[in-house]
Structures are given as C-alpha cells and as structure tokens.
Amino acid sequence: MKPGFPLLAGWLSIQVLGAQTTVPTVEEILSRVQANTGQFEKSLPDFVCDEKVHSQRIEHGVVTHEAAAESHFTGLQRKSGRMSFTETREYVTIDGKPAAKSPRLSRVPLFGGGFSSLLDQTFSKRFAPLHDYRILGRERLGDRPALGIEFATKPGQDVLRMLFGKDDVRTQRDTGKAWIDEETLQVLRIERRFLNLPSSSAGMVATVDYGPVSIDGKPFWMPLRVKSEQTSKRGNQGEYTAEYTNYRKFDVASGIIYEPVP
C-alpha cells in the first residue's frame, strides 16, 4: 500500500462500564465503540508521541533490505484532505544516524494509514454498515479478558478502497478479527486481512494494538503498535512495525523536540 495514503481517520477514548455478566450483542458493542469514538473526537487535544519504525524485505528467507527510524509523530485536530485528522512526522534518526533534511525510507515496505484508520474502517458509524460481524465469545488477549469478534466486508461494498503503488485503487474485500476489552468495551486489537490484492501479492494483513495512555492528565486509548505483513506469490515477504510511546500534549514548547539529536 502506498505510504501515507489518506484513509479516513477514526479514534477511541475511555468509557468505563460495569463488569459484564453476559456477552454483549454486536449491536451493543458497536454502539459503545461508536459512542467512545464520538467522545474521543471532541476531547482529544493536539498531541505528539515518539515513533519507532522497523521495516525489512525478506527474499528466499534472507533479509535483503532493512531500515529503522525514530521520529516524533504529531496528531492535530485539523482536517487534511479527506482526513478529519492531520498526521505529520519529523524523523530524528534513520538507521541510528541523524536524519537528513528530506529523509525517506527506501527499498523497504511501508504502510500508511494504520495509525488512525483501521479502527474507523472497522467500527465507525459511517463504515460499520459495510461489514458483517459475528461474536466468537470470551477469550484472553495477554492478561486481559476479551471478547473476540470476526468481521468481513459485505459483498458488493464499494466505499472502502486502498491504493497500491501509484495508481492502483482497489475496492476492499477484507476479513478480520477484533478483540474487545470485556470490562470497558474498548478495542484492544484489530487484525484486518486484505483480500483484493494485486496479482503479484499472495497476502497482506495489518494489526493495530491499542491501550490506555495519558495526554495532558486525561486518559485516552491510543495505538501502541502497528504491524503490517505482506507476502508475494514468489514467496518474498515484507514486514513493517511501528511502535508509539510517550504521548503528550502538543504545544509551542514541543517544537524544540524536532531538532535532530547530534
């Protein structure tokens, strides 16, 4: 997928519920997640966090290209094209060295839109009607009790789309699974498999893990890790991982963090 392609953005915030004695219905889960999304969009301040990216290309079992980068990732509550949320990043280091003025990661797989889009695509009020959902039951994700939910785009939907390369726009035919925290009904993880791929691709899956963070003294649920895995029909693989830490409010003083470390 083309890096930075502006898929529509969606967010989530904390709303604590009482302990669940019965498994909620799909409608109840969607209602809670969508209510959280609306609350989050109104209360999230402009923020900055630390981002670490690692990407590699594997051919015939051997890593042929690899790159690592550290950056400051900024989210602003301002519209940017099709997005209702503006994302920017300032690279600090690439492969352990101070980043150049116009840095770029080359010859490695990149994944754009994972930070803010998978949640919106999967559960928002706008796009939920484009999916079918099925509750799998109670599970555990790490140390948290969770509800497992399978989902798939409905046959014939033509609203959700992805861009591959420069001009290959494809209607999404996706399946996946989400893990919902049983106590709060917050989304813990979304795993989405993209099926309508270019002829050279054998598979592509994106996974986003979410967790509670504090920004300006207030609690929010934000992406902690984004991972994309791609496989070609020739057996080559691409793996992209981005981790997000140290969330904080963006203000004038934040500008000083954008200077590359000597």
Secondary structure, 3 states (H helix, E strand, C coil): CCCCCCCCCCCECCCCCCCCCCCCCHHHHHHHHHHHHHHHHHHCCCEEEEEEEEEEEEECCEEEEEEEEEEEEEEECCCECCECCEEEEEEEEECCEECCCCCCCCCCCCCCCHHHHHHHHHHCCCCHHHEEEEEEEEEEECCEEEEEEEEEECCCCCCCEEEECCCEEEECCEEEEEEEECCCCCEEEEEEEECCCCCCEEEEEEEEEEEEEEECCEEEEEEEEEEEEEEECCCCEEEEEEEEEEEEECCHHHHHHHCCCC
